[in-house]
């Protein structure tokens, strides 16, 4: 008789445990719960994306400063929007070399008959 009582109690406890587990899963799968989980994930993803964008911006600023130092570009606070400019002679050389050659033609002659 004691064995039957033990197994009956063990079966009832397993049934209660399984029922509780299934009910919890069913509550997690309701539309309201799924919407709340999706909203939490979206907010979490937004925070990660914002952190990534801030890291990229910091890296861009750091790299820009490194390149400006390597090129000898100086910061001129009198220029609008913090535009950087080359110092004196370097600026004039850069402006002078910026003019494209308008009458530039190749030095070789091209004859269509030579291809055959």
N, C-alpha and C positions, 0 to 999 in steps of 0.2 A: 504494500500500500504506500509505503514511503517513496518508492521509486516512481510511482505514478504521480504523486504530488510534486516531486521534484521536476519531472519532465513537463508537467502541466504548467508549473510556475516559470520554468525556463522558456517554454514556448510562448506564454503570455508576455513575458518580458521582451522576447525577440520581436513579437508582433507589435508591441507598443513602440519599441525602438524603430522598427522599419516604418511604421505609420508616421511617427514624428519626422523621420528623415524625408519621407516622400512629401509630406505637407510643407516642409521648409522649402524643398525644391520647387513645388508648385507655386508657392508665394513668390519665389524669385522669378518665375516665368510669367507673372501677370503683366499686362501692358504697362501699368503704372510703374512697376518695379523696373521693367526693361527701359522705360523712358528715363527714369532717374539714373540708372546705370550709364545709359548713353550720354546723358547730360554731364555726368561726372567725368566720363572719359574725354568728352569734348573739351571741357574746361581744363583738364589735365594736359591734353595735347596742346591747347592754346598757350598754356604756361611754358611748356617745353619749347614751342615754336618761338615764343617771345625771347626766352633765354638764348636760343640759338641765334636769333637775329641780333641780339645785343652782343653776343660773342663775335659774330661776323663783323659787326660794325667796329668793335674794338680792334679786331685784327686788321681791318682795312685802314683804320686810322694809324695804327702802329706801323704798318707796312708803308703807308703814304709818307709818314715822317722819316722812315728809313730811306726811302727813295729820294725824298727832297734833300736829306742830308748828303746822300751820295752824289746827287746832281748839283749840289751847291745852291739850291733854291732857298731864298730867305722869305720869311713872313713879313709882309708890309701891312701894318695895322691901318694905314691911311686908305688902302684900297677897299672898295665895297665888297661885302660878302666874304671877307678874309681871303681874297684871291692871292695866290703866291706869285711872285715875279722874280726873274733873274736879276742879279746885281749888275749894275752899270755896263761895262764892256761886253760881258757875256750876253746881256739882253740885246745889245745892238748887233752883235754877231748873229744871234739867233734870228732876229728880224731880217737882217740882210740876206741870210741863207734861205729864207722862207719864200723868196720870189721864184716862181716856176720859170723854166726856160721855155719861151714861146716858140722860138724858131729852131727847136732842136730836131734834127733829122739824122738818121743813121748815116755813117760814113761809107757804107757799101752801096753799090748799085744793084738793082734787082732787075733781072731780065727774065721774063717768063719763058723764053725759048731755051734758057740754059737748063731748065729742069728736065727736059726730055732727052 
